[in-house]
Amino acid sequence: MNERTFASFLPDNILENIFSYLDLADLGNCSLVCKRWYNFLNDENNDVWRMHCLKKLSEDAFKSDLLSSVPTYKAKLRAFYYAWNPIDCSRNVFIRPNGFTLHRNPVAQSTDAARGKMGFTQGRHAWEVIWEGPLGTVAVIGISTREASLQCHGYVALLGSDDQSWGWNLVDNHLLHNGDAQGNYPLLNNAPKYQVGERIRVVLDCDDNTLSFEKNSEFLGVAFRGLPPKTFYPTVSAVYGNTEVSMIYLGPPLDG
């Protein structure tokens, strides 16, 4: 019996103990060893992923409704690794211990932004944004490249103010890019304004070069087409002091 065959016969409890000590890269390699290991690690709710969640996620985040859109342990863990980047945000922003929520400090005459940890160049990706405090005069969600600014003077639509960012201002329902308003969004008569606490789903399609949004499970239409071949990061910009914004990465969007 060779080593690979022997490995495939290890009992589940032994596999759980071994895998719970490995990092994510090693777990990826383990899934290639044999079909049984692949199937074992493909169970996103087994004790291996639960143990890794308990190690990485704060108890508050783990038990909160914030992660209700990512029901499996593996999905929660992935969302954590894709959440806000504490070293890629304005100096007036800090990331709460849960890792998913940014807090904008009450600094006068400043607009402040934050990006997610992971950027995307290919494939389809979806994440939810929940504005958990007042919007203020400008509150923009969307995407940006690393070249886009994360802080500026005054209260402005920072996200969408240059050619490296694309955003939807939730306050006036305008799309913004390169410093110009790109029209109203969504294209509905008397489109309702965003209500604090609603979940906005952002859908980035790097293969079709589009950015779209959903609200309350309703597809609002394509917001931007013809996105350039760049690396895009989930981004928001805010002006209201002490407002908070959470972001939960969901993975590939589900159609239909």
N, C-alpha and C positions, 0 to 999 in steps of 0.2 A: 504494500500500500504506500503510494507516494505521499509527500507532505500535503499536497493540495487535496487529495482524496481524504486523508485523515482529518484535515481542517473542516471538511464539509460535514463530518459526523460529530463535531463537538456539540454537546448539549446546549440548549438555549440559555440556561442560566450561566454557563461558562462564557458564552459569547457576550452576554450582557455585561458581565463583569469586565471582560477584556476591553470591549468597545467603549465602555463608559470612561476609560482612562485615556483614550486616544483623541488626538485633535481632529478637526473636521477634514483636513487634507488626508490624513491616514485613513479615516473612515471611507473617504472616496476611493482610495486604493483598495481597501478591504472589500468593497462592493464588487470589485473586478476579479476577486480570487475564485469564486465559484457561484453557481446559480443560487445555492441555498443562502450564502452570505448576502448576495444581492437582494433576494426576496426578504431576508430578515431586516436589512437596513432600509428596504423600501417601505416597510411598515412605519409610517410617520408618527404613530402613537405608541410605539413600544417604549420599554423602560430605558433604552439607550438614549433616545432623544429626550425623554423626560428628565433624565439625570443631567444631560448637557444644558437643558433649559434652566434647571434649578441652580446650576453653577454660574450661568451667565446673566440671567434675568433677575431683576429685583423682585422681591415677594409681591410688592404692590403691583408691578406690571404684570406679573405672572397670573395674579388672581383678578385683575381688573377687567372691566368690560372693554377697555381700549383695544384688546387683542381679540375681540369677539369675531372679527372677520377672518382670522387665521386660526381655525379651531384645532389644528394638530400641533403636537410638540415641535416637530421639525419645522413647520411653517412659522411658528412663533420665534424659533431660534434664528431662522433665516431673516425674518423681519428685523430682529435686533441687529444683525450684521449689516443691514441695509438702511438703518435709521439715520437720524441727523448726525452730522460729523462735528464733534466739538472743536475741532481745529480748522474747520472750514466754514466759519460763520463770522458775523460782525463782532467786534469787541463789546458791543452793547447787548449781545445775546449770550445766554448760557443754556446748556442742555441739562435738563433735570435728571436726577439719578436713575429714573426709569429708562433713559436712553432714547425715548420716543417723542418727548415733548420739549420744545424750546420755549424759553421765557425771554421776552424782550424787556430789558430794564427801562425804567422811566427816564429817558434822556431826551431833553428838549431839542427840537430842530434837528432831528436825525431820522433817517430811514435805514432800516437794518434787515439783513437777509441771512439765510442759512441754506447750505446745500446738504444733500444726503451723502453717505459714505461711498456709495457705489455709483459709477457712471455706466451708461449703456451706449453701445455702438451698433448692436444688432439684436434682432429678436423683438418680441412684444412684451411689454412690461406694464404692470398696473400697481398703483399705490393709492391709499386713501389719505386725505388731508382733513383734519378736524380742527376748525378754529374754535378754541375753547375760551376766548375772551373777546372783548369788544373789537370790532374791525377798525374803528377810527375812520379817518378820511380816505385812506388808501390801504387795501389789503389784497395782495396779488399772489396767486399760486401758478406754478408752471414748471419750466425747466430752464437751465442755463448751462453754459460751458464753464470751465475753470477760469476763463478769461473775464467773465462778467464780474462787475464790482459787487461787494457785499455790504457797503456802507456809503452813505452820501449825506450831505448837508440838506436840511429841510425835510418837508413831508411830501414825498413824491412817489410816483410809481417806479421804483428802482428796477424791479424785475420787468423787463420789456423796454427799458430805457436805452438799450444799445443793441448792436447786431449780434450779441452773444447770448441773448435771453429772450424768452417768449412767455407771456403771462396773461392771465385772466384776472382783471380787477373785480373782486366780488362786490365792491361798493357800488359801482355804476354799471356793471355788466359790460365792460369794454375789453376787447382784446388789445394787447400791446406788444409791439416789437420794433426795435430800432428807433425808439423814441416817438413812434407814431401810433395813434389809435387805428386798429385794423378792423373796426366795425363793432357792432353790438353782438353780444353772445349771451345766451343762446338766441337763435333766430325764431323767437316766439313772440306773439303779441302779448304785451304786458307781462313779460317774463318775470317771475317772482324773484325777489332779492334773497340772497343767502341769509339763512337764519343761524345764529351762533349754535354750534353743536352738531349741525348737519354734517354728514360725511360726503365729501366730494371725492369721486374716484377719478384719478388721472390715468389716461391710457396713452402710452407712448409706443408707437409702431415704427421701429427703426428700419424695418424692411420696406414699408410703404411710405416712410418719411412724413408721418402725420402725428399730431397731438390732439387728443379728444378728451372730453370730460363726461362724467355721469353724475347724476344726483338722485338719491332715493331710487336707485336701480333703473333710472330712466336715462337712456343715451341721449345726450344733448346735441350731438352732431360733431363733425370734425371742426376743430378750432383753427388749426394751422396745417397747411400742406406745404410740400416742397422743402422740408427741413434739410439743411446741408449735412454732409457726411462728417459729423463731429461726435464727440463723447458728451452725452447729456446727463445732467444730474437733477433729481428732484429738488426744487427750490421754492422758497416763499420769501416775500419781503413784507415788513410790517412797520407801522409808525406808532401804534398805540402803546403807551407805557403799561407794563405788567401784563400785556396780553400773552396768551400762550397758544401754540400751534403744535399739534401732534401729526406724525406721519407714520403710516404703517404700510410696508411693502407687501404686496399680495402675490407677486409672481406673474406668470402669463395670464392675460385676461381670459375670462370665460365668455364665449360667444353665445348669443341667443338668450 
